[in-house]
Amino acid sequence: MDVSQKTEIAENESGPVHGDTLVRSIVAITGLPDSSVRSELVEMLSMKDQPSNVTPDLSAMSLDDLRSAMLVYLESINADMMARESDGSDDVPNS
């Protein structure tokens, strides 16, 4: 897959990319359906410092918000894998 022209999402002519433009860039880079990307982003952003009853607003998401949410998401995946490894389970998480 050639992503050489699709990896520059940090800025465009009008400044830093954010909100729906950022989401569309992620959809283009991953090739995944828009609805799948949006639901995963909402899940990731919900894991990061959000009250459980508040749905994150993707239209206000910045690249820094995405970075910090992905860090929490990846740390969670790593913790789950480490726990499974110490339990002796080889099952893959269903997320």
MIKE-420157 format. One record per residue: x, y, z of N, C-alpha, C, O in turn; residue in one letter. Coordinates in steps of 0.2 Angstrom, whole numbers, padded with zeros to 4 digits, always signed. Example, Ala and Ser with C-alpha at 12.3 -4.5 7.8 and 13.67 -1.06 7.14 Angstrom:
<nodes>
+0066-0028+0039+0062-0022+0039+0066-0016+0039+0071-0017+0042A+0064-0011+0035+0068-0005+0036+0064+0000+0039+0067+0006+0040S
</nodes>
This chain:
<nodes>
+0004-0006+0000+0000+0000+0000+0004+0006+0000+0009+0007+0004M+0003+0011-0005+0007+0017-0005+0004+0022-0001-0001+0025-0003D+0007+0024+0004+0004+0030+0009+0009+0036+0008+0008+0040+0012V+0013+0036+0004+0018+0041+0004+0015+0048+0003+0018+0053+0006S+0010+0049-0001+0006+0055-0001+0001+0057+0004-0002+0062+0004Q-0001+0052+0008-0006+0052+0012-0004+0053+0020-0009+0054+0024K+0002+0054+0021+0004+0054+0028+0005+0061+0031+0006+0061+0037T+0005+0066+0027+0005+0073+0029-0001+0075+0032-0005+0078+0028E-0003+0074+0038-0010+0076+0040-0009+0081+0046-0014+0084+0048I-0003+0083+0048-0002+0088+0053-0004+0095+0051-0007+0098+0056A-0003+0097+0045-0005+0104+0043-0007+0104+0036-0005+0100+0032E-0011+0109+0035-0013+0110+0028-0012+0118+0027-0009+0121+0031N-0015+0121+0022-0013+0128+0020-0016+0132+0025-0013+0138+0026E-0021+0131+0029-0024+0135+0034-0022+0134+0041-0025+0137+0046S-0017+0129+0042-0014+0128+0048-0015+0121+0050-0016+0116+0046G-0015+0119+0057-0015+0112+0059-0022+0109+0057-0027+0112+0058P-0022+0103+0056-0028+0099+0054-0031+0097+0060-0028+0095+0065V-0038+0097+0061-0042+0095+0066-0049+0094+0064-0051+0094+0059H-0052+0091+0069-0059+0089+0068-0061+0085+0062-0057+0080+0061G-0066+0086+0059-0068+0082+0053-0063+0081+0048-0062+0076+0044D-0058+0086+0047-0053+0086+0042-0048+0080+0044-0046+0077+0040T-0047+0080+0051-0042+0075+0053-0045+0068+0053-0042+0064+0051L-0051+0068+0054-0055+0061+0054-0055+0059+0046-0053+0053+0045V-0056+0063+0042-0056+0061+0035-0049+0059+0032-0048+0055+0028R-0044+0062+0035-0037+0061+0034-0035+0054+0036-0032+0050+0033S-0038+0052+0042-0037+0045+0045-0040+0040+0041-0037+0035+0040I-0046+0042+0039-0050+0037+0035-0046+0036+0028-0046+0030+0026V-0044+0041+0025-0040+0040+0019-0034+0036+0020-0032+0032+0016A-0030+0037+0025-0024+0034+0027-0025+0026+0028-0022+0022+0025I-0030+0025+0032-0031+0018+0034-0035+0014+0029-0034+0008+0028T-0039+0017+0025-0043+0014+0020-0049+0011+0023-0053+0007+0020G-0050+0012+0030-0056+0009+0033-0062+0013+0032-0062+0019+0030L-0068+0010+0033-0074+0014+0032-0075+0020+0038-0073+0019+0043P-0078+0025+0035-0078+0031+0040-0082+0029+0046-0079+0032+0052D-0087+0025+0046-0091+0024+0052-0086+0020+0057-0087+0021+0063S-0082+0015+0055-0078+0012+0059-0072+0016+0062-0071+0015+0068S-0069+0020+0058-0064+0025+0061-0067+0030+0066-0064+0030+0071V-0073+0032+0065-0076+0037+0070-0078+0033+0076-0077+0036+0082R-0080+0027+0076-0082+0023+0082-0076+0022+0086-0076+0022+0092S-0070+0020+0083-0064+0019+0086-0061+0025+0089-0059+0025+0095E-0062+0030+0086-0059+0037+0088-0063+0039+0094-0060+0041+0099L-0070+0038+0094-0074+0040+0100-0072+0035+0106-0071+0038+0112V-0071+0029+0105-0069+0024+0110-0062+0026+0113-0061+0027+0119E-0057+0028+0109-0050+0030+0111-0051+0036+0115-0048+0037+0120M-0055+0041+0112-0055+0048+0116-0059+0047+0123-0058+0051+0127L-0064+0042+0123-0067+0041+0129-0063+0038+0134-0064+0039+0140S-0058+0034+0132-0053+0031+0137-0049+0037+0141-0046+0035+0146M-0048+0042+0137-0044+0047+0140-0047+0053+0143-0050+0057+0140K-0047+0053+0150-0049+0058+0154-0057+0061+0153-0058+0066+0154D-0061+0056+0151-0068+0058+0149-0072+0055+0154-0072+0049+0156Q-0077+0059+0157-0082+0056+0161-0086+0051+0157-0087+0052+0151P-0088+0045+0159-0091+0040+0156-0097+0041+0152-0099+0038+0147S-0101+0047+0154-0107+0048+0151-0107+0054+0146-0112+0056+0143N-0100+0056+0144-0099+0061+0139-0096+0058+0133-0091+0055+0133V-0100+0059+0127-0097+0057+0121-0092+0062+0118-0094+0068+0117T-0086+0060+0116-0081+0065+0114-0084+0068+0107-0087+0065+0103P-0082+0074+0106-0084+0078+0100-0078+0078+0095-0073+0081+0096D-0079+0074+0090-0074+0073+0085-0072+0079+0081-0067+0080+0079L-0077+0083+0081-0076+0090+0077-0072+0094+0080-0069+0099+0077S-0070+0093+0087-0066+0098+0090-0059+0094+0092-0055+0097+0095A-0058+0088+0089-0052+0084+0090-0046+0087+0087-0046+0089+0081M-0041+0088+0090-0034+0090+0087-0030+0085+0087-0031+0079+0089S-0024+0086+0083-0019+0081+0082-0016+0079+0089-0015+0073+0090L-0015+0084+0093-0013+0082+0100-0017+0078+0104-0015+0073+0108D-0024+0079+0103-0029+0075+0107-0029+0068+0104-0029+0063+0108D-0028+0067+0098-0027+0060+0095-0021+0057+0097-0021+0051+0099L-0015+0060+0097-0009+0057+0100-0010+0055+0107-0008+0049+0109R-0013+0059+0111-0013+0057+0119-0018+0052+0119-0017+0047+0124S-0024+0052+0116-0029+0046+0116-0026+0040+0114-0027+0035+0116A-0022+0040+0108-0019+0034+0106-0014+0031+0111-0013+0025+0111M-0010+0035+0114-0005+0033+0119-0009+0029+0125-0007+0024+0127L-0015+0032+0127-0019+0028+0132-0021+0022+0129-0021+0017+0133V-0024+0022+0123-0026+0016+0120-0021+0011+0119-0022+0005+0121Y-0015+0013+0117-0010+0008+0116-0007+0005+0123-0005-0001+0123L-0007+0009+0128-0005+0007+0135-0010+0002+0137-0008-0003+0141E-0016+0003+0136-0022-0001+0138-0021-0008+0135-0021-0013+0138S-0020-0008+0128-0019-0014+0124-0012-0018+0127-0013-0024+0128I-0007-0014+0128-0001-0017+0131-0002-0020+0138+0000-0026+0139N-0006-0017+0142-0007-0020+0149-0012-0026+0148-0010-0031+0152A-0016-0026+0144-0021-0032+0143-0016-0038+0140-0017-0044+0142D-0012-0036+0136-0007-0042+0133-0003-0044+0138-0002-0050+0139M+0000-0040+0142+0004-0042+0148+0001-0046+0153+0003-0051+0156M-0006-0044+0154-0010-0048+0159-0011-0055+0156-0011-0060+0160A-0013-0055+0150-0014-0062+0147-0008-0066+0147-0008-0072+0148R-0002-0063+0145+0004-0067+0145+0006-0070+0152+0008-0075+0153E+0004-0066+0157+0006-0068+0164+0001-0074+0166+0002-0078+0171S-0005-0073+0164-0010-0078+0165-0009-0085+0161-0012-0090+0162D-0005-0084+0156-0004-0090+0152-0009-0091+0146-0009-0096+0143G-0013-0086+0145-0018-0086+0140-0015-0083+0133-0012-0078+0133S-0017-0087+0128-0014-0085+0121-0020-0082+0117-0019-0080+0112D-0026-0081+0121-0032-0078+0117-0030-0071+0115-0027-0067+0119D-0033-0069+0109-0032-0062+0107-0038-0058+0109-0044-0060+0109V-0037-0052+0112-0043-0048+0114-0048-0046+0109-0046-0046+0103P-0054-0046+0111-0060-0044+0106-0061-0037+0106-0067-0035+0108N-0057-0033+0104-0058-0026+0104-0059-0023+0097-0060-0017+0096S
</nodes>
